[in-house]
């Protein structure tokens, strides 16, 4: 089962012709299919959570996820190699 930040808001057919479906680029927040209606979605407030350097923001396929409290708290982290 995929995590919510790994799923685009449009189906496979729409992704095949969507101008936002660029490999390595997230869906922009103004895309009609990028909105999140999940009960876990909450816009993060405050620099303490938004500036968390351990969050791997590249894992989110939608920009809207990058500022979501649920993603920041439960999403993947950047591994630190020593």
C-alpha positions as CSV (number, residue, x, y, z in Angstrom):
1,X,0.0,0.0,0.0
2,X,1.4,3.4,-1.0
3,X,1.6,6.3,1.3
4,X,-0.6,9.4,0.5
5,X,2.4,11.5,-0.4
6,X,3.4,8.9,-3.1
7,X,0.1,9.2,-5.0
8,X,-0.8,11.8,-7.6
9,X,-4.4,13.0,-7.5
10,X,-5.2,12.0,-11.1
11,X,-5.7,8.5,-12.6
12,X,-3.3,6.8,-14.9
13,X,-5.1,8.0,-18.1
14,X,-4.9,11.6,-16.9
15,X,-1.3,11.2,-15.9
16,X,-0.4,10.1,-19.5
17,X,-1.5,13.5,-20.8
18,X,-1.0,15.8,-17.8
19,X,1.6,18.6,-18.3
20,X,2.5,18.4,-14.6
21,X,3.5,14.7,-14.8
22,X,7.2,15.4,-15.3
23,X,9.6,12.8,-13.9
24,X,11.2,14.2,-10.8
25,X,8.9,17.2,-10.6
26,X,6.0,17.4,-8.1
27,X,2.4,18.4,-9.0
28,X,2.1,22.1,-8.4
29,X,-0.4,23.3,-5.7
30,X,-2.6,25.0,-8.3
31,X,-3.4,21.8,-10.1
32,X,-7.0,20.7,-9.7
33,X,-5.9,17.2,-8.9
34,X,-3.2,18.2,-6.3
35,X,-5.7,19.1,-3.6
36,X,-5.8,16.7,-0.6
37,X,-9.1,15.8,1.0
38,X,-7.7,13.2,3.4
39,X,-8.6,13.7,7.1
40,X,-4.9,13.5,8.0
41,X,-4.0,16.5,5.8
42,X,-3.2,19.6,7.9
43,X,-1.2,22.6,6.7
44,X,1.8,22.9,9.0
45,X,2.3,26.2,10.8
46,X,5.4,27.5,12.4
47,X,9.1,27.5,11.4
48,X,9.9,24.7,13.9
49,X,8.0,22.1,11.9
50,X,8.4,23.6,8.4
51,X,12.1,23.9,8.6
52,X,12.7,20.3,9.7
53,X,15.9,19.4,7.9
54,X,15.4,15.7,8.4
55,X,12.3,15.4,6.1
56,X,12.9,14.0,2.7
57,X,10.7,16.4,0.8
58,X,11.7,14.8,-2.6
59,X,9.5,11.8,-1.7
60,X,6.3,13.8,-2.1
61,X,4.9,13.8,-5.6
62,X,2.7,16.8,-4.8
63,X,4.0,20.1,-3.6
64,X,1.0,20.4,-1.2
65,X,2.3,17.4,0.8
66,X,5.6,19.2,1.5
67,X,3.8,21.6,3.9
68,X,1.5,19.0,5.4
69,X,2.0,18.2,9.1
70,X,1.2,14.6,8.6
71,X,3.9,14.2,5.9
72,X,6.4,16.2,8.0
73,X,5.8,14.0,11.0
74,X,5.3,10.6,9.4
75,X,7.1,10.9,6.0
76,X,10.5,9.6,5.1
77,X,13.6,11.1,6.5
78,X,17.0,11.8,4.9
79,X,19.4,9.2,6.0
80,X,22.6,10.6,7.6
81,X,25.6,8.6,6.8
82,X,28.6,9.0,9.0
